[in-house]
Structure formats: structure tokens, C-alpha cells
């Protein structure tokens, strides 16, 4: 759209006035001159469209070298500025301007636009274009005016286009020049800064400056000179501005500057300041180049010069600098000291001084060759200040000094080296000898893995001669399966690694062996080599296998041991424990290995006592102890510990062997207790045997006495001497008490089974009272309480008395010194009672015998054991432990029970409960009544009396004769057989003693009854042995009597046997 419709589109010469033309040209000139540099193309396009009054104006430049495409620099369409774009020249009328100055199409240009393009769609009808030419005439681009209506004034249009084309072309060239300068600015290898003329501030910097100083280009435009200066005088902002002022006065200012980068690091720059005009305005350009490294190099050079001077003077080698005339220019302290001269004495002297005459010509030739540029070295001899001769190595080095050729001779004292080389040759011979005599196979290989040398041990081990392997490679000597392994070993050694492996070796005959190979890197004659050391370890491996098997065996033993095994090291820490340890102590292996006792709550004394055993074993002592040990759960147990010294992995260790002996100790204690019981039983048996023997003899004596007392009593009665008869009756009662005592002794000694008979316990207590009183101290009160209505019991009188006596003695011991002992008998109908000894419940009609004391009482925990044989709470020697056991046996043998009631500190009550007899049982159990001696009718029959005791036999014979019997006597079984066989009258009855020399009465009875089966036999004995009435009856014995025999009992037995016969 036309921005200025007041400017008509006039045809050339039609309605146009000079004023209009001048106005437009003036406007064009003003627009061209006022277009700003940064937006010149846009201003020119807008102005041209307005002045010409056209719909579109575009300014474009060629975008390729072939000029086939154009890129718009500014486009105005209908008063609006379009974005730059590119188009193909051949698709527009512009193609006709390429290579020409201008083109004008007043109307009808639309067909020249390729259909489908932007220009074709806009419907332009007229076209006017003008070339943009550079200063050298080169076509740079075009400026085009387009309108949808015809353009009628060609001359004016072309004139205006030409005016605008000149400015547009200039602007293109200026832009290209600026781009070129910018490219140079940006590509410069030096850092370039543009400073404001007035303030000195940085207004631009090239990429190099930004990269060097550590900022972005945008940041550089805001950085002050102070920020990029070290700040150390004179490198301050004030000094920098002063230098800029000098440049503003037209001076090219060059200086070194100490800068600071963004990261704070300091650097040195070489800076050049000069004034320049940019975009028509004065500026200051700063060109900087970093010289930090150069400056450091110069400083290093100065230091090196000083260093080299110090080295020259401090060198242990004698150094001499000579010129082309071999004049001595300089020398060092080593030369002066070696020859004992001063520096001023030798400076300026010529010739080869101090070299021995035979070596001087060669040294001089060496110097001259160096002056010619050929450095070399020779060995020579020189004279020392003390007159001695030194071996030296002279090296001549050509050099320039102050622009002139010189030679530096360096003479090194090699006297010691010569001696060392001689020693080295001797050493090499020595090592060659070692190489030759070594028992390991030695193989020297070079960097190409070729054999350089082998020793005789190699030849023996591999079965190869040295000449056959030297020079050959590993590939030629090692079988294919092992070749890669050997090459890898050698290459690792060549890389500097010492390697050790175990592998398989191959002999030349094809046999193999186990070997250990070491490859060691070293240098030989200046080149890298490898020394291979091979050792045949076949035997060692066999030993190691055996050792492993042995270790496995011992490990198996270690783990299988039933005893706890603990291995201690010298630091008093556990190294290992076996499963038995875990089982016995309860701790796992992981919990204790590596630890001592410090982390276990076992107490210091516990830990120290165990560790002391370990210390003694570590010192070489075998230790043994029995101690109380603690399990993990706190339980204590008795342990037997053996600690033995051993060596493990070449270090002293201690092996502790711990055995839980709790059960063994308990068994030993039980065995000791049983042995004590056995000894007690053996003692009691011995006492019993002694008592039995005494009782038997005493019975025989008592039988004789009682026999004669009864005879005497009967005579006294017949004579009417009642007083004498009374005396004799008292004597007979005493004999009977003695008999009963003997029966108790026999019961104790033989433990014979009793012969139960109806027994009144009240009478038993009354008869035993005197014996009990005699066995009690006077401080103990005896109290008896017997119910006379109590029925009898079926019991052996002697055993019943023993029960009473044992309970009374126990009560006495429980009372101690002072107390009361109560004994009672009463009838009892009981139910729901439990026997303390057998734990059985019982009930019924009973007779109760009680023994009650007010002694110490019995601990409830012990009541269940008091009836066990040999169990006693009394002190050693004060009880056999058999009293209550005997009570238990006798009472239960008689069908009774024992109930114990006790309270600690208050006493005990023992209740013996026996079944009561009814009246019928009492009558059946009574002994047959014997007739009184005086009123008895005479007995008839022939009796054979057999007894080995003369007094007993005589008394018994007299008694039998008084009763009217015919008596034949014999002193033993043999005599009895003789009398029995020779008797003129038949024997009606045999009365025989049991215990006789050579043969018992029972054996005699069997023999005689074998001769005459209907022969009645009465057997009597004084021993409480295993001979019972039942056993006697089995042998055919009619009656069994106990010595001493009561006359009434004997008379009743005779009457009974003779009557039945």
C-alpha cells in the first residue's frame, strides 16, 4: 500500500513538473544520507517505496558464486517489512538483470514470475530493477521496485533506483569489509581489546581474549581494567589508564603486564596499545600475548646458567675449557685440586699439561677433533699433585662460547672404576661358577624369548644339551599346549613383573615332571632379559599331598574327638575349636575364635587360672588340672584339662584338651560309696560270721547248762526241795534269756528267716524294756504305753525284737543327749494309710507298734531314702545304714507296713503296723502243751542221739533216759552210721545236731532215711543259717528245733513223732 498517496504516479513528461522531480530526488538524497548503518537496508527500502509510491521494494545480494540465488537484505511489501528470505533468480524477472545494469517493465511483467511462487501470487504487473555494483564494477546484487499497477515514469524511477543503488552497494561493501575485519578480529591468536577513548573501559574483546581471561565475550564488555590486573604495583588500574593516555597521544605503547584471570590465577602478558578509528569514532586497541611460559623460561635459563656454573665448579670431574689454540680459558676447582695449582697459574696456558707423556699426543688429537666438531672420549693417565698416576677418562665436547668454537674437556678419575671392573670380572667369573653349579635349572632369555644361556642343571633336568637350546625360541622348545603359558610368563617378566607358577615340565624323552618356575626381570648388557629358574618339585608335591592327607586326617580326628579341643596361640587367643567344644561349652566356633576370655562374663579368677595353664604350655610344660568350668548358659560342670605344647605353622601354640568328667566323677563317687557299702557289708559279714561261730559254741554250752539245770530242778521237785527248785528255775530263766540273746545274734549274723508264731507285742515290749534301758543314756526318758487288749500278731519273736531295738536306737541317736522316747502298742482299724517305705496304700485290722522321739526330725527331702540299704545321715563310723533297711525287710516279710511322721526340729514317729490275728489263728499257731515232768507218762522207744559236743550229748542223753527212752549215742555221722547198722534193737528215732565235723546232720538224715525211709528224724541246730523247716522236711526231717532246746518243746516233739510212728 502506498504510504504517501500525495506523490502521484506520473508518466515521464506528463503532468510532471520540475518541482516534483526535484522534491523526489531531494527526498531520495535525504533518505540515502540519513540511513543508519545498522538498519540502512530497511531505511532505504522503506524510503524508496514511499518516494516511488510502489507496492513493494526489495534489496538483495547474490548468495552463491554462480549467481543463481539471491538473499534479500530488506523487503517492504504494502508498507510492511518482511523477514529476509532467499529465492531462485531464474523464477523471477530478476534473471534479466544478471550481468546488466538495469531493467524496466512498465506493465505486463506478471508472466515472468513462475506460477506457484510468492511473487506470482501477489499479482505484480510492473517491474523496475537496478544492479548494485561494487567499487570495482562487480555486480553485488539488485534493488527492485514492484507494483500491481503500471509504473509510467521510467526516467524518474530509474534515476531514483540508481541513487538508492549506490548507497545500497556501498552498504554491502562496508558490511563485507566489517565482516572481514571482524573475522580477523575474532580469529586473531592474540587477545585484542577495544577500549573506550574517553574512559578507557573495555567495549569489546575477541574470543581469544575471552578464552584466555576466562570470561565470555559479553562478560568482557563489563569487566574493568582493575579486575584483570594483578593489583600489585605497578600493575594497577591507575597505571593502566596512564598507559592508555600515552596511546591517545599517538604513541605506540609496548610493555609487560601482570594480569589476573577470572579464576584468580596470575599471568604475564606482552601488551601493545595504539589508537584506531572504528565506525568513525576513535578507540584504543590493546593487543596482548601471554608470555608467562617465556618469562618462566628466561628465569629458568638464568637459573640454569647459575646452576651450570655451580655444577661446573662443584663437579668432581676435572673440567677445562680451551679455545682453538688449545689455550686454557677456564677450569674448575676439581682440576685445580687434582693437580695442586691455582687458577691464575693455568688460565691462558697452552698445551696439554699434566697428561703423562705417553698419552699426551692422543689427548691433544682428541681436543683438535672436538674443535672440528667430532666429540669423543679416550682413556689416559694423568699426574696428580702428589706425584701419583691416575687413570682417567677424557671426554672432549665441542661447543660455542661467545661465538667462537671451543672444546670442553672432562677428565674423570676412573682409577677406582678400573679396580671395580677388575673386581667385576672376578665377580662375573664367580657368578658364572654359581650359574654352572646351581642345582636349579637356570635359563637366560632375551627380549625375543630366545634362549641366551642355560646351566648344566637345565641340561640334566630337561635332558637337552646347551648347544641344542641356545638361540632357540620358546615356540621351538615348549610343546604347543603349554607354549602360550610360557610366553605369557616371559612377557610379564619383560614388563618388569617377577612371576612364580607351578606347572608341568617336559623332558626331551617325552616324560613329564612337576616343576616350580620363577621368571625374574633384569638387564643384561644393557638390554632387558629374563632369568627363568625351574625346580623339580615332583617329590615335594608328593610330600605336600601326603601332608595334606595327614592334615585332613588330623582335622578329622580333631573334629571327631569327643573331648573339647582348643588351639591357643602365643597371644593367648583361640585359633580353633572342634565341634565337641561347641557341644560341651555351648559357644559356637565363630564366637570364640580370635578371642581370649576378656569378652566372656566368667570372672577374672576363672580366666586367669585357664590362661596360666596356656602360658605354662607355651613355655614348653605339659599341664593337667581338674577344674569347675562354665557353659554358655551358666551351668557349671567338672572338667579335666590337659594342655600340651605344640608347634603350629612354625609358631608355638598350646592345645587344650577338655573332658567333661561330671558323670565320671559322679560314677566314681557312686562307686566309692558302693565300695564303702561293700566294705561295710563285708565287715558286717565278718562280724556276723564271728558272731555266728560264737553263738553256736555258746548255744552248745547253754544247751548243756539248761539240760542239767532242768534235771536238777526235776530232782529238787521230786525231793520236795522247793527252795532249791526255785533257785534252779531262776537259773533256767537266765538261760532262756541268754538263749534269746543268742537267737538275736544269730539273726543278725545270718539274717535267717524267722519262724512266725502268735506273738503278743505288749509282752515283747515288756521283755525288751530292760535291754532298752541298758542301751540308753540316763538323760533319755523311756515311756511305755501298751494296751493289754491288743491281739497278737503272727511274727518271729526275735525279728520283732530286732525291729523294736533298731527303731529305739535310731530314736536315741536322733534325740542326742536329752529327750523322751515313747514306745506304745495298740489295736487299730485303719483305712487310707500309705506305707512310707513301699508307697503302697493299705487298710484293715492292725496292731500298731509306735516309737516316738522328740529329736531333730527328718528332712522331708530325705524321707524317701531312709529305708535304702546303707543310706545314713549319721557321721562316718556311727551307723551302717542298715537299721531301717532291716526294719523295712522284716516288717514287709510279715505282711506289714511302716508309716513315718516327722517334722524337722520337733521329732519323728515310726509306726509299725502288722496284721492282727483272730482267735482261731491264735489257737492254731500255739505250741503243743508239754506235760509236766513229774506227771508225764514215760516215753517208750530207742533213740539214736548224734552230737559232736560231749557236754550237750551227755545232758541230752540224761534227759531222754529220765523220760524212759533207750538212748544210743554217737559223736559224728560216721559213728552214727556204725551204731545204726550195729544196733541189736531197731532205732525208733534219730535226734541229730546239724553242725558236725565232716558231715552235716541233714546229710546224715538223708543217708539214714535212704536205708530206712520210714525212719523219723529230729534235727536241732544252733546256727541261724539258711536251714529252714521246709528244707528240713524236704530231706525227711520230722521236726526242726533250735538250740538250746526247751525241755517242754523237746518232750512235745518226741511225743508227737513217736506217737505218729
URWO-V833946 format. One record per backbone hydrogen bond with DSSP energy under -1.0 kcal/mol. CO is the residue of the C=O (numbers start at 1). NH is the residue of the N-H. Records with the same first field share a line. If there is no record, write none. Layout:
BEGIN
CO = NH ; NH
END
This chain:
BEGIN
4 = 7
8 = 10
11 = 14
17 = 21
18 = 22
19 = 23
20 = 24
21 = 25
22 = 26
23 = 27
24 = 28
25 = 29
26 = 30
27 = 31
28 = 32
29 = 33
30 = 34
39 = 43
40 = 44
41 = 45
42 = 46
43 = 47
44 = 48
45 = 49
46 = 50
47 = 51
48 = 52
49 = 53 ; 54
55 = 78
56 = 146
57 = 76
58 = 144
59 = 73 ; 74
60 = 142
61 = 71
64 = 67
68 = 89
69 = 63
70 = 87
71 = 61
74 = 59
75 = 82
76 = 57
77 = 80
80 = 77
85 = 72
87 = 70
88 = 91
89 = 92
91 = 114
92 = 95
93 = 96
94 = 97
97 = 100
101 = 131
103 = 129
105 = 127
106 = 151
109 = 112
110 = 113
114 = 117
117 = 121
118 = 122
125 = 109
126 = 147
127 = 105
128 = 145
129 = 103
130 = 143
132 = 140 ; 141
134 = 137
138 = 134
140 = 62
141 = 132
142 = 60
143 = 130
144 = 58
145 = 128
146 = 56
147 = 125 ; 126
152 = 12 ; 154
153 = 157
154 = 158
155 = 159
156 = 160
157 = 161
158 = 162
159 = 163
160 = 164
161 = 165
162 = 166
163 = 167
164 = 168
165 = 169
166 = 170
167 = 171
168 = 172
169 = 173
170 = 174
171 = 175
172 = 176
173 = 177
174 = 178
175 = 179
176 = 180
177 = 181
178 = 182
179 = 183
180 = 184
181 = 185
182 = 186
183 = 187
184 = 188
191 = 288
192 = 206
193 = 286
194 = 203 ; 204
195 = 284
196 = 200
201 = 196
204 = 194
206 = 210
207 = 211
208 = 212
209 = 213
210 = 214 ; 215
213 = 262
216 = 220
217 = 221
219 = 222
220 = 223
226 = 229
232 = 235
234 = 236
235 = 231
236 = 240
237 = 241
238 = 242
239 = 243
240 = 244
241 = 245
242 = 246
243 = 247
244 = 248
245 = 249
246 = 251
247 = 250
253 = 273
255 = 271
257 = 269
258 = 230
259 = 267
261 = 264
265 = 261
267 = 259
268 = 291
269 = 257
270 = 289
271 = 255
272 = 287
273 = 253
274 = 285
276 = 283
278 = 281
281 = 278
283 = 276
284 = 195
285 = 274
286 = 193
287 = 272
288 = 191
289 = 270
291 = 295
292 = 296
293 = 297
294 = 298
295 = 299
296 = 300
297 = 301
298 = 302
299 = 303
300 = 304
301 = 305
302 = 306
303 = 307
304 = 308
305 = 309
306 = 310
307 = 311
308 = 312
309 = 313
310 = 314
311 = 315
318 = 411
319 = 332
320 = 409
321 = 329 ; 330
322 = 407
323 = 326
327 = 323
328 = 348
330 = 321
332 = 336
333 = 337
334 = 338
335 = 339
336 = 340 ; 341
338 = 385
343 = 346 ; 347
346 = 349
349 = 328
354 = 383
356 = 359 ; 360
359 = 363
360 = 364
361 = 365
362 = 366
363 = 367
364 = 368
365 = 369
366 = 370
367 = 371
368 = 372
369 = 374
370 = 373
376 = 396
378 = 394
380 = 392
381 = 356
382 = 390
384 = 387
388 = 384
390 = 382
391 = 414
392 = 380
393 = 412
394 = 378
395 = 410
396 = 376
397 = 408
399 = 406
401 = 404
404 = 401
406 = 399
407 = 322
408 = 397
409 = 320
410 = 395
411 = 318
412 = 393
414 = 418
415 = 419
416 = 420
417 = 421
418 = 422
419 = 423
420 = 424
421 = 425
422 = 426
423 = 427
424 = 428
425 = 429
426 = 430
427 = 431
428 = 432
429 = 433
430 = 434
431 = 435
432 = 436
433 = 437
434 = 438
441 = 534
442 = 455
443 = 532
444 = 452 ; 453
445 = 530
446 = 449
449 = 474
450 = 446
451 = 471
453 = 444
455 = 459
456 = 460
457 = 461
458 = 462
459 = 463
462 = 508
465 = 468
466 = 469 ; 470
469 = 472
472 = 451
473 = 477
474 = 478
479 = 482
480 = 483
482 = 486
483 = 487
484 = 488
485 = 489
486 = 490
487 = 491
488 = 492
489 = 493
490 = 494
491 = 495
492 = 497
493 = 496
499 = 519
501 = 517
503 = 515
505 = 513
507 = 510
511 = 507
513 = 505
514 = 537
515 = 503
516 = 535
517 = 501
518 = 533
519 = 499
520 = 531
522 = 529
524 = 527
527 = 524
529 = 522
530 = 445
531 = 520
532 = 443
533 = 518
534 = 441
535 = 516
537 = 541
538 = 542
539 = 543
540 = 544
541 = 545
542 = 546
543 = 547
544 = 548
545 = 549
546 = 550
547 = 551
548 = 552
549 = 553
550 = 554
551 = 555
552 = 556
553 = 557
554 = 558
555 = 559
556 = 560
557 = 561
564 = 658
565 = 578
566 = 656
567 = 575 ; 576
568 = 654
569 = 572
573 = 569
574 = 594
576 = 567
578 = 582
579 = 583
580 = 584
581 = 585
582 = 586
585 = 632
589 = 593
592 = 595
595 = 574
597 = 600
600 = 602
603 = 607
604 = 608
605 = 609
606 = 610
607 = 611
608 = 612
609 = 613
610 = 614
611 = 615
612 = 616
613 = 617
614 = 618
615 = 619
616 = 621
617 = 620
623 = 643
625 = 641
627 = 639
629 = 637
631 = 634
635 = 631
637 = 629
638 = 661
639 = 627
640 = 659
641 = 625
642 = 657
643 = 623
644 = 655
646 = 653
648 = 651
651 = 648
653 = 646
654 = 568
655 = 644
656 = 566
657 = 642
658 = 564
659 = 640
661 = 665
662 = 666
663 = 667
664 = 668
665 = 669
666 = 670
667 = 671
668 = 672
669 = 673
670 = 674
671 = 675
672 = 676
673 = 677
674 = 678
675 = 679
676 = 680
677 = 681
678 = 682
679 = 683
680 = 684
681 = 685
682 = 686
683 = 687
684 = 688
685 = 689
686 = 690
687 = 691
688 = 692
689 = 693
690 = 694
691 = 695
692 = 696
693 = 697
694 = 698
695 = 699
696 = 700
697 = 701
698 = 702
699 = 703
700 = 704
701 = 705
702 = 706
703 = 707
704 = 708
705 = 709
706 = 710
707 = 711
708 = 712
709 = 713
710 = 714
711 = 715
712 = 716
713 = 717
714 = 718
715 = 719
716 = 721
720 = 722
721 = 725
722 = 726
723 = 727
724 = 728
725 = 729
726 = 730
727 = 731
728 = 732
729 = 733
730 = 734
731 = 735
732 = 736
733 = 737
734 = 738
735 = 739
736 = 740
737 = 741
738 = 742
739 = 743
740 = 744
741 = 745
742 = 746
743 = 747
744 = 748
745 = 749
746 = 750
747 = 751
757 = 795
759 = 793
760 = 764
761 = 765
762 = 766
763 = 767
764 = 768
765 = 769
768 = 772
769 = 773
770 = 774
777 = 780
779 = 819
781 = 821
783 = 823
785 = 825
787 = 790
792 = 917
793 = 759
795 = 757
796 = 800
797 = 801
798 = 802
799 = 803
800 = 804
801 = 805
802 = 806
803 = 807
804 = 808
805 = 809
806 = 810
807 = 811
808 = 812
809 = 813
810 = 814
811 = 815
812 = 816
814 = 856
819 = 781
821 = 783
822 = 852
823 = 785
824 = 850
825 = 787
826 = 848
828 = 846
830 = 844
833 = 842
835 = 839
840 = 835
842 = 833
844 = 830
845 = 916
846 = 828
847 = 914
848 = 826
849 = 912
850 = 824
851 = 910
852 = 822
856 = 905
859 = 862
862 = 865
865 = 868
868 = 871
875 = 878
881 = 870
882 = 886
883 = 887
884 = 888
885 = 889
886 = 890
887 = 891
888 = 892
889 = 893
890 = 894
891 = 896
892 = 895
897 = 913
898 = 836
899 = 911
901 = 909
903 = 906 ; 907
907 = 903
908 = 853
909 = 901
910 = 851
911 = 899
912 = 849
913 = 897
914 = 847
918 = 922
919 = 923
920 = 924
921 = 925
932 = 936
941 = 966
942 = 988 ; 989
943 = 968
944 = 991
945 = 970
946 = 993
949 = 953
950 = 954
951 = 955
952 = 956
953 = 957
954 = 958
955 = 959
956 = 960
957 = 961
958 = 962
960 = 965
961 = 964
963 = 939
966 = 943
968 = 945
970 = 947
972 = 976
973 = 977
974 = 978
975 = 979
976 = 980
977 = 981
978 = 982
979 = 983
989 = 944
990 = 1018
991 = 946
992 = 1020
994 = 1001
997 = 999
1000 = 1004
1001 = 1005
1002 = 1006
1003 = 1007
1004 = 1008
1005 = 1009
1006 = 1010
1007 = 1011
1008 = 1012
1012 = 1015
1016 = 990
1017 = 1038 ; 1039
1018 = 992
1019 = 1041
1020 = 994
1021 = 1043
1028 = 1032
1029 = 1033
1030 = 1034
1031 = 1035
1032 = 1037
1033 = 1036
1039 = 1019
1041 = 1021
1046 = 1050
1047 = 1051
1048 = 1052
1049 = 1053
1050 = 1054
1051 = 1055
1052 = 1056
1053 = 1057
1054 = 1058
1055 = 1059
1056 = 1060
1057 = 1061
END
